[in-house]
């Protein structure tokens, strides 16, 4: 392994979500009753109509290698989805299907970034963004946000973060971990700044698009005509369709980026799973209303967990408009000693909760925001009640 590659790999931190999940498994194995609120995974089963499509694909004899960038029929379904849900028109040459949205993001970074290129990341951001950028020899530039502005970057902050080395802006909406959603007007304000910097490419991660509680309508940067040729729209089926293990993500992008991603993927993983692709055709072709029952339940759980957390002194929460996370500011505990444990930061606090309340969360340090912790409410109402009761008892 070259020294340069070794340095890049060594600079990458292990996923905090997976670390916490591993620690939770270790404690479970030792007999502890752990409630897991750390993983970003719906607790619903994949809908039957999607599973039936997969079974039909097996019976129809789909078992061969797939095209690197996805079946033609799936690409057409993705094009239909983008037009129906996002008012974005793509051609088949602009679509690349990958083994999950994470691979799609990795592909885009690898084909777009040169050594020293800067990538603006509004904080908090999804844990893998920073390390994916580093693996492509890019430089993450974190733009702090706070609970007071609903964890959203302003146009003024964006302008202040741009330098001659800025190559990309990455963000998610709805956001993992905060659940915040950029309105069309807010995206337009960011786009107005970007008009002065035509070298900057935008990556808009919209994997939680359909988990939206109806306060702010979903909007896509690529909807704007003057941003269409500078935006990569990333999506997938893991979250809204409860298909995390099916591993299908995709991009709609300028043709030159899509072609480059196709070439790269052809030398790494090649085409995604054939049965999963056939099932996703059905998932995307059917109306999103068919998975609304999951969103409705998440909304009930959101109300429940916010009411419970707001009853704990020291927890400061905003009201997330999408996804299935809350990201409370817990900095009121920093510097304090709880049951003999000194809490210096969010990582200490998350570990304290795990070891003393037997509840797994994720430190905000992993998301570029050291004041908070991420709590997933993709769990039953009974588990949420018990988990928050345990947390309250130890703080």
TAZI-V702908 format. One record per residue. PSI is psi in radians with two decimals (* if undefined). Layout:
{{PSI} {PSI}}
This chain:
{{2.32} {2.69} {-0.65} {-0.80} {-0.71} {-0.73} {-0.72} {-0.76} {-0.72} {-0.40} {-0.21} {2.26} {2.54} {2.57} {2.14} {-0.59} {-0.78} {-0.63} {-0.78} {-0.70} {-0.69} {-0.74} {-0.68} {-0.71} {-0.70} {-0.76} {-0.67} {-0.76} {-0.46} {0.06} {0.04} {2.51} {1.59} {2.29} {2.07} {1.92} {0.59} {-0.55} {2.50} {1.21} {2.14} {2.54} {0.26} {2.78} {2.66} {2.33} {2.55} {-0.64} {-0.47} {-0.74} {-0.68} {-0.64} {-0.64} {-0.76} {-0.71} {-0.66} {-0.69} {-0.83} {-0.46} {0.00} {0.38} {1.96} {0.15} {2.94} {2.52} {2.80} {2.52} {-0.74} {0.14} {2.68} {2.53} {-0.74} {-0.63} {-0.72} {-0.66} {-0.68} {-0.66} {-0.73} {-0.76} {-0.75} {-0.82} {-0.72} {-0.79} {-0.81} {-0.43} {-0.06} {0.67} {2.32} {2.08} {2.73} {2.78} {-0.60} {-0.20} {0.00} {2.32} {2.17} {2.33} {3.04} {1.27} {2.74} {-0.47} {-0.74} {-0.65} {-0.77} {-0.76} {-0.78} {-0.83} {-0.75} {-0.76} {-0.61} {-0.18} {-0.44} {2.43} {2.89} {2.21} {-0.14} {2.39} {2.47} {2.09} {2.24} {1.85} {2.31} {2.42} {2.65} {2.88} {2.44} {-0.58} {-0.28} {-0.94} {-0.77} {-0.59} {-0.71} {-0.78} {-0.69} {-0.37} {0.24} {0.28} {3.03} {1.95} {2.34} {1.87} {2.31} {1.86} {2.44} {3.07} {2.95} {-0.46} {-0.56} {0.48} {0.53} {0.64} {2.41} {2.38} {2.89} {-0.65} {-0.70} {-0.70} {-0.84} {-0.73} {-0.37} {-0.27} {2.33} {3.03} {-0.31} {-0.05} {2.20} {-0.57} {2.78} {2.21} {2.37} {2.82} {2.49} {2.03} {2.60} {2.37} {1.91} {-0.03} {-0.33} {0.08} {2.60} {2.24} {2.20} {2.90} {-0.67} {-0.69} {-0.70} {-0.66} {-0.68} {-0.71} {-0.72} {-0.64} {-0.67} {-0.78} {-0.38} {-0.44} {-0.08} {1.28} {-0.16} {-0.19} {2.25} {2.45} {2.34} {2.00} {1.86} {1.98} {0.55} {-0.46} {0.28} {-0.85} {-0.16} {1.40} {2.28} {0.27} {0.13} {-0.87} {2.17} {2.55} {2.43} {2.64} {2.40} {-0.64} {-0.15} {-0.49} {2.22} {-0.65} {-0.04} {-0.12} {-0.80} {0.12} {0.17} {2.34} {2.07} {2.09} {2.35} {-3.09} {-3.03} {0.00} {-0.82} {-1.02} {-0.50} {0.16} {0.93} {0.70} {-0.74} {-0.10} {-0.39} {1.06} {2.09} {2.99} {2.84} {2.66} {2.21} {2.88} {2.52} {-0.66} {-0.58} {-0.76} {-0.75} {-0.72} {-0.72} {-0.69} {-0.77} {-0.81} {-0.85} {-0.56} {-0.38} {0.04} {-1.28} {-0.26} {-2.63} {2.64} {2.91} {2.31} {-0.75} {-0.75} {-0.72} {-0.75} {-0.67} {-0.64} {-0.51} {-0.80} {-0.76} {-0.76} {-0.47} {-0.64} {2.80} {2.45} {-0.32} {-0.38} {-0.29} {0.25} {-0.48} {-0.57} {-0.78} {-0.73} {-0.72} {-0.71} {-0.64} {-0.70} {-0.76} {-0.65} {-0.83} {-0.75} {-0.89} {-0.59} {-0.74} {-0.73} {-0.78} {-0.63} {-0.22} {0.05} {2.08} {2.27} {-0.28} {2.24} {2.01} {2.49} {3.08} {1.81} {2.46} {-0.13} {-3.04} {-2.87} {0.85} {2.66} {2.62} {1.25} {2.51} {2.08} {0.35} {-0.26} {-0.36} {-0.22} {2.32} {-0.16} {2.85} {2.13} {2.04} {0.73} {-0.02} {2.15} {2.23} {1.86} {-0.45} {-3.10} {-0.58} {-0.75} {-0.71} {-0.77} {-0.71} {-0.65} {-0.78} {-0.75} {-0.81} {-0.42} {-0.54} {-0.13} {0.72} {2.18} {2.16} {-2.90} {2.36} {2.50} {-0.34} {-0.60} {-0.39} {0.17} {0.23} {1.77} {0.02} {-0.25} {3.03} {2.60} {2.27} {2.13} {2.32} {0.51} {1.08} {2.89} {2.78} {-0.62} {-0.74} {-0.71} {-0.82} {-0.82} {-0.73} {-0.81} {-0.62} {-0.72} {-0.77} {-0.81} {-0.64} {-0.45} {-0.09} {*}}
